[in-house]
Amino acid sequence: MSPVREHYNPIITKLLREHDRLPHDNIAERKNFQRRILFLMNAIKLEEFEQAFA
């Protein structure tokens, strides 16, 4: 696992757990968690892409 994944995976896992605890009718807050998770996942991919060409 890349260092950037090792750094962000615990954060993403925590956000996923919090997201799963929310009631399904709490759409706005669930979408907020989803956006944060996707942002972090994109940050991981970008960092790995940059490292591949460094």
TIMI-2910 file (N, C-alpha, C, CB; in pm, 1 decimal, decimal comma, always signed):
<rs>
+----------+----------+----------+----------+----------+----------+----------+----------+----------+----------+----------+----------+------+
!      n_x !      n_y !      n_z !     ca_x !     ca_y !     ca_z !      c_x !      c_y !      c_z !     cb_x !     cb_y !     cb_z ! resn !
+----------+----------+----------+----------+----------+----------+----------+----------+----------+----------+----------+----------+------+
!    +85,1 !   -116,9 !     +0,0 !     +0,0 !     +0,0 !     +0,0 !    +89,9 !   +123,6 !     +0,0 !    -96,9 !     -0,4 !   +122,5 !  Met !
!    +52,9 !   +220,7 !    -80,0 !   +132,5 !   +342,7 !    -90,3 !   +122,9 !   +423,4 !    +40,1 !    +85,4 !   +428,4 !   -211,0 !  Ser !
!   +224,5 !   +504,9 !    +66,7 !   +222,2 !   +586,2 !   +189,7 !   +100,8 !   +678,6 !   +197,7 !   +348,9 !   +669,3 !   +199,0 !  Pro !
!    +61,7 !   +731,8 !    +83,2 !    -54,2 !   +823,3 !    +84,8 !   -182,3 !   +746,3 !   +119,4 !    -69,9 !   +894,8 !    -53,3 !  Val !
!   -194,9 !   +623,2 !    +72,5 !   -311,1 !   +541,5 !   +109,2 !   -308,9 !   +506,8 !   +256,7 !   -315,7 !   +413,6 !    +25,7 !  Arg !
!   -191,0 !   +475,0 !   +308,5 !   -178,8 !   +443,9 !   +451,5 !   -219,9 !   +563,7 !   +536,4 !    -34,5 !   +401,8 !   +485,8 !  Glu !
!   -194,5 !   +682,5 !   +484,8 !   -230,7 !   +804,1 !   +557,6 !   -381,5 !   +829,3 !   +554,2 !   -156,7 !   +924,4 !   +499,2 !  His !
!   -442,2 !   +817,4 !   +435,9 !   -582,9 !   +854,6 !   +419,1 !   -682,4 !   +743,0 !   +448,4 !   -604,4 !   +902,2 !   +280,6 !  Tyr !
!   -643,8 !   +617,1 !   +438,5 !   -739,8 !   +508,5 !   +458,8 !   -808,5 !   +510,8 !   +595,1 !   -670,7 !   +377,4 !   +441,5 !  Asn !
!   -737,4 !   +535,8 !   +705,6 !   -809,2 !   +542,8 !   +834,0 !   -912,2 !   +656,0 !   +838,3 !   -709,8 !   +560,7 !   +947,7 !  Pro !
!   -880,9 !   +766,1 !   +773,1 !   -973,9 !   +879,6 !   +769,6 !  -1097,8 !   +842,2 !   +688,0 !   -904,9 !  +1006,0 !   +709,5 !  Ile !
!  -1075,9 !   +780,0 !   +572,5 !  -1188,0 !   +739,2 !   +487,7 !  -1272,9 !   +635,0 !   +558,3 !  -1137,7 !   +684,3 !   +353,5 !  Ile !
!  -1209,1 !   +540,5 !   +624,4 !  -1282,4 !   +437,2 !   +697,8 !  -1369,1 !   +498,9 !   +806,6 !  -1185,2 !   +335,7 !   +759,2 !  Thr !
!  -1314,1 !   +596,4 !   +877,9 !  -1390,9 !   +665,6 !   +983,2 !  -1511,9 !   +737,5 !   +924,0 !  -1301,0 !   +766,9 !  +1058,4 !  Lys !
!  -1491,3 !   +805,7 !   +810,7 !  -1602,5 !   +875,5 !   +746,0 !  -1708,5 !   +778,0 !   +697,2 !  -1551,7 !   +959,5 !   +629,3 !  Leu !
!  -1666,8 !   +664,1 !   +643,7 !  -1762,2 !   +562,8 !   +597,9 !  -1845,6 !   +509,5 !   +713,6 !  -1688,8 !   +447,5 !   +528,9 !  Leu !
!  -1782,5 !   +486,2 !   +827,4 !  -1856,8 !   +437,5 !   +944,7 !  -1958,7 !   +540,7 !   +991,2 !  -1760,2 !   +403,5 !  +1059,7 !  Arg !
!  -1917,2 !   +667,2 !   +995,3 !  -2009,4 !   +774,0 !  +1035,9 !  -2124,5 !   +783,7 !   +936,6 !  -1935,3 !   +910,0 !  +1046,4 !  Glu !
!  -2093,3 !   +772,9 !   +807,8 !  -2196,2 !   +777,4 !   +703,5 !  -2296,5 !   +663,7 !   +722,5 !  -2131,8 !   +769,1 !   +563,3 !  His !
!  -2247,2 !   +544,8 !   +750,4 !  -2334,5 !   +428,7 !   +765,4 !  -2422,8 !   +436,8 !   +889,6 !  -2251,5 !   +302,9 !   +770,6 !  Asp !
!  -2381,4 !   +513,0 !   +988,9 !  -2461,3 !   +528,3 !  +1110,8 !  -2577,7 !   +625,8 !  +1093,2 !  -2373,1 !   +575,2 !  +1224,5 !  Arg !
!  -2569,7 !   +709,3 !   +989,7 !  -2675,9 !   +808,9 !   +969,1 !  -2802,7 !   +741,1 !   +918,4 !  -2630,0 !   +918,4 !   +869,3 !  Leu !
!  -2918,5 !   +792,9 !   +957,8 !  -3042,5 !   +738,3 !   +902,6 !  -3052,5 !   +768,0 !   +753,1 !  -3164,6 !   +796,0 !   +976,7 !  Pro !
!  -3118,8 !   +680,0 !   +680,7 !  -3127,6 !   +694,2 !   +535,4 !  -3204,2 !   +818,5 !   +491,6 !  -3192,9 !   +572,5 !   +476,5 !  His !
!  -3290,5 !   +870,0 !   +577,2 !  -3367,1 !   +989,1 !   +539,0 !  -3288,7 !  +1118,3 !   +561,7 !  -3497,6 !   +994,2 !   +617,2 !  Asp !
!  -3169,7 !  +1108,9 !   +615,6 !  -3083,8 !  +1226,0 !   +636,9 !  -2996,0 !  +1245,2 !   +511,6 !  -2994,6 !  +1208,6 !   +767,0 !  Asn !
!  -3059,0 !  +1278,2 !   +402,0 !  -2994,3 !  +1279,6 !   +271,4 !  -2883,8 !  +1383,8 !   +262,1 !  -3096,5 !  +1304,7 !   +163,9 !  Ile !
!  -2908,0 !  +1503,1 !   +307,5 !  -2809,2 !  +1611,3 !   +293,9 !  -2679,3 !  +1577,4 !   +366,4 !  -2866,5 !  +1743,2 !   +348,4 !  Ala !
!  -2690,4 !  +1528,6 !   +487,9 !  -2569,0 !  +1496,5 !   +563,7 !  -2496,9 !  +1375,6 !   +503,9 !  -2603,7 !  +1469,4 !   +711,2 !  Glu !
!  -2573,9 !  +1276,9 !   +455,4 !  -2512,3 !  +1160,1 !   +390,9 !  -2436,7 !  +1202,7 !   +265,4 !  -2619,6 !  +1054,0 !   +355,4 !  Arg !
!  -2494,4 !  +1292,8 !   +187,0 !  -2426,6 !  +1341,9 !    +66,9 !  -2299,7 !  +1418,7 !   +102,2 !  -2520,6 !  +1431,1 !    -14,5 !  Lys !
!  -2303,5 !  +1491,5 !   +211,9 !  -2184,9 !  +1562,8 !   +258,0 !  -2071,4 !  +1464,4 !   +288,4 !  -2217,9 !  +1647,2 !   +382,9 !  Asn !
!  -2102,7 !  +1355,8 !   +357,5 !  -2001,7 !  +1253,7 !   +384,7 !  -1949,8 !  +1192,6 !   +254,6 !  -2059,3 !  +1144,1 !   +475,5 !  Phe !
!  -2039,3 !  +1166,5 !   +162,5 !  -1998,7 !  +1107,5 !    +34,2 !  -1903,0 !  +1199,1 !    -40,7 !  -2121,6 !  +1078,1 !    -52,7 !  Gln !
!  -1930,7 !  +1330,5 !    -39,6 !  -1842,0 !  +1425,8 !   -107,3 !  -1703,7 !  +1428,0 !    -43,4 !  -1902,7 !  +1566,4 !   -104,6 !  Arg !
!  -1700,4 !  +1425,2 !    +89,2 !  -1572,0 !  +1426,1 !   +159,2 !  -1491,6 !  +1300,2 !   +128,8 !  -1593,6 !  +1439,2 !   +310,1 !  Arg !
!  -1559,4 !  +1186,4 !   +126,4 !  -1491,9 !  +1059,9 !    +96,1 !  -1438,4 !  +1061,5 !    -46,0 !  -1587,6 !   +940,8 !   +115,6 !  Ile !
!  -1520,1 !  +1104,9 !   -141,4 !  -1474,1 !  +1110,6 !   -280,4 !  -1358,0 !  +1207,9 !   -298,2 !  -1588,9 !  +1150,6 !   -371,9 !  Leu !
!  -1361,4 !  +1319,6 !   -226,9 !  -1250,7 !  +1415,0 !   -233,4 !  -1120,2 !  +1349,2 !   -187,8 !  -1281,2 !  +1539,3 !   -146,9 !  Phe !
!  -1126,2 !  +1277,0 !    -76,2 !  -1005,6 !  +1210,9 !    -25,9 !   -958,0 !  +1100,9 !   -120,0 !  -1031,2 !  +1152,8 !   +112,5 !  Leu !
!  -1051,2 !  +1027,6 !   -178,7 !  -1013,7 !   +922,7 !   -273,3 !   -947,3 !   +983,5 !   -397,2 !  -1137,5 !   +839,7 !   -313,8 !  Met !
!   -998,7 !  +1096,4 !   -443,2 !   -937,0 !  +1165,2 !   -556,6 !   -798,7 !  +1219,6 !   -520,1 !  -1027,3 !  +1279,4 !   -604,8 !  Asn !
!   -783,3 !  +1266,6 !   -397,0 !   -653,1 !  +1315,8 !   -352,2 !   -550,3 !  +1202,3 !   -353,3 !   -663,9 !  +1377,4 !   -210,6 !  Ala !
!   -592,2 !  +1084,1 !   -311,5 !   -503,1 !   +968,0 !   -313,5 !   -459,8 !   +937,8 !   -456,1 !   -571,9 !   +844,9 !   -251,0 !  Ile !
!   -556,0 !   +930,3 !   -548,2 !   -524,7 !   +897,8 !   -687,3 !   -432,5 !  +1002,6 !   -749,0 !   -653,3 !   +886,3 !   -769,4 !  Lys !
!   -458,1 !  +1129,5 !   -721,4 !   -374,1 !  +1235,8 !   -775,9 !   -231,4 !  +1224,0 !   -723,0 !   -432,6 !  +1373,8 !   -741,2 !  Leu !
!   -217,3 !  +1201,7 !   -593,5 !    -84,1 !  +1189,2 !   -535,1 !    -10,4 !  +1068,9 !   -592,1 !    -93,4 !  +1177,8 !   -382,9 !  Glu !
!    -79,3 !   +956,9 !   -607,4 !    -15,6 !   +838,0 !   -664,9 !    +23,5 !   +862,4 !   -810,4 !   -109,7 !   +716,4 !   -655,0 !  Glu !
!    -59,7 !   +933,0 !   -883,9 !    -30,2 !   +966,0 !  -1023,4 !    +93,5 !  +1054,4 !  -1031,4 !   -150,8 !  +1036,0 !  -1089,8 !  Phe !
!   +100,4 !  +1155,4 !   -944,7 !   +216,0 !  +1244,5 !   -942,2 !   +343,3 !  +1168,4 !   -904,7 !   +192,3 !  +1359,6 !   -843,6 !  Glu !
!   +334,4 !  +1077,1 !   -810,3 !   +450,9 !   +999,0 !   -769,4 !   +497,1 !   +905,7 !   -881,2 !   +419,0 !   +918,4 !   -643,5 !  Gln !
!   +407,4 !   +859,3 !   -963,4 !   +442,2 !   +768,5 !  -1071,6 !   +530,5 !   +838,3 !  -1174,7 !   +315,7 !   +713,9 !  -1138,2 !  Ala !
!   +515,1 !   +970,4 !  -1188,1 !   +590,5 !  +1045,9 !  -1287,9 !   +699,8 !  +1131,5 !  -1225,7 !   +497,0 !  +1133,3 !  -1367,7 !  Phe !
!   +725,0 !  +1114,9 !  -1098,0 !   +829,1 !  +1195,3 !  -1029,8 !   +967,3 !  +1136,6 !  -1053,6 !   +801,4 !  +1203,4 !   -878,0 !  Ala !
+----------+----------+----------+----------+----------+----------+----------+----------+----------+----------+----------+----------+------+
</rs>
